[in-house]
Amino acid sequence: MGLPALEFSECCLDSPQFRERLRSHEAELEKTNKFIKELIKDAKSLVAALKNLSSAKRKFADSLNEFKFRCIGDAETDDEICIAKSLQEFATVLRNLEDERMRMIENASEVLITPLEKFRKEQIGAAKDAKKKYDKETEKYCGVLEKHLNLSSKKKESQLQEADSQVDLVRQHFYEVSLEYVFKVQEVQERKMFEFVEPLLAFLQGLFTFYHHGYELAKDFSDFKTELTISIQNTRNRFEGTRSEVESLMKKMKENPHEHKNLSPNTMEGYLYVQEKRHFSTAWVKHYCTYERESKRITMVPFDQKSGGKAGEDEAVILKSCTRRKTDSIEKRFCFDVEAVDRPGVITMQALSEEDRRLWMEAMDGREPVYNSNKDNQSEGTAQLDNIGFSIIKKCIHAVETRGINEQGLYRIVGVNSRVQKLLSILMDPKTATETETEICAEWEIKTITSALKTYLRMLPGPLMMYQFQRSFIKAAKLENQESRVSEIHSLVHRLPEKNRQMLHLLMNHLAKVANNHKQNLMTVANLGVVFGPTLLRPQEETVAAIMDIKFQNIVIEILIENHEKIFNTVPETPPSNSQLLLSRKKSTDSKPPSCSERPLTLFHTAQPNEKQENRNSIINSSLESVVSSNANSFLNSNSSPQPNLNSSDLELEVIKPNRPNSLAALTWESRMLPAVRSSISCSDSRVWQTSSNPVHEKYKQYTQ
């Protein structure tokens, strides 16, 4: 198992589990820092002591062989596996070089020592500075909070309001510092995958050049070097997109921290002060409390944030009742009483604020009014998988394949937002959309057309490959061998609804043609995966863990492009029955989306006033359209997969043609995602990689010429 992802939503709660996960990241950074220091020391010894060259090289090789990478997430991509085992490959090469008695080492300082020292000082050093700031703010926040909670309720209202404002300010600052620290820790963990290994690769290439007797060994190493170079470049590209998403999520949570709920199975959790009666006095002990509504179980963990350790044993009780404590009945503020089934007496608890007390009492069904602060979803899908939708995609594909298939950066370079919206408005006009003879005129640039295609796919009520199958596709991409991945994805594609599969087939055929022209347009299969992965397989919930899986979304798209003929034109070995297909589609439409209190803020809100009924009508409408539409029939005839039969009970539903809004939704995903993709995507072939301005890349260019 790799390092656990640090969710930004946990920064505000600051739970013991969050602190434990944070410590594991800190320990890994310290381990990496010590290893880099030792590696730099060994490299300097290797250059300076030619007489002890043999022992220095073997020690260096042993150090490489002992270090193991730990990645964030529960699985690794093929590129990450290649990078992770690269250190062991380097160690083997160094041992073979020692057997040949190589003596020359040049440019070690420039290509190895300086980049590693820069990474250690700039990246790991910045993470250490952020930790100092985080620890300082933790201590400051806890101190101010304790002082505030000990403030008597008999003070003047103006004094209380001023104290509340001061605490809110300190709490907000602590929350921002916590988010920044978590972001920096995870950034360094991801950066080391390429900034750490790449200098080592350059150093080895230097040895091959200057050691005449190592020619045969360098030739044997060439294949792995090429694979590792591509893996590093692919990992770098995916890192840029992932970093952009994580940074965007962090900024969003800074601006609206209260709108993001924690991903937790508990109904409510957070810190509470519990009143404990002593022999001659009363003490208020800080506990991290969790409550589960179904079991009515309250778990209390005494925990000190400043020391980072438990202050006693855990305690769990079953809730019987919860009552707000009147202000004039107790010296403390924000208090409420809890009665337990398995414990005599009353447990008095103090919340951190009036709002916090309201939330706790609402969760425990206390005697407090319930305020529903959930906001109605304001966004609706403006695109559908109907005749108009297929017509739009086909027109865009035809324009690209006839006029711009060889344009460099195809689908990577984005068009002007206003022109993209204008083109979509024209294409989505029902008066002209169904006129298949009408083509997109030459006045529209190719980058505008490609952006319109991607935008239309994002405007669908859900991703083309559906939320309910998103995790299944990701798991398939994480399988060990390529054959199993293709087989599982093949099966999953044929579980998609007919319209979705038809549209996906149309799109993959087109992307395969684009990839076949990658020497002209520089868009390889890997680059197309980076562009279309977040569009076709976007997650329903935007979390750090989901963003870390973007690299596996890209792999799914790569497999679909490379194997599109087999996947779409053949039936999987164990195809699902028609009844199973209908049942899976019915479940996908009848399932009620989670409420705002049960999930964090998602990227796309597609709920409608009568969402369940309209979704069911949309399924029937799409099924009927697939029968009567000539365009759909012609496409369907080319697909050998069987079409499921509708049950008579489904046909009895009233068919309602959904209205298509004239206005287009704001292209928030386009404006946020594509700049990161634009800066991160580059062709992974050797020509483009060697043109980089990176000093290490320049050194490679010299060696390969």
PyMOL commands that set and color helices and strands:
alter all, ss='L'
color gray80, all
select helices_A, chain A and resi 9-13+16-48+53-66+78-84+86-99+108-149+157-195+197-210+212-255+257-259+327-329+354-363+387-403+417-427+430-433+446-459+467-477+482-493+498-516+518-521+525-536+544-548+550-562+564-569+578-590+611-628+630-637+648-651+668-680+686-690+695-704
alter helices_A, ss='H'
color red, helices_A
select strands_A, chain A and resi 268-277+282-292+297-304+309-310+315-324+335-340+343-350
alter strands_A, ss='S'
color yellow, strands_A
deselect
rebuild
show_as cartoon
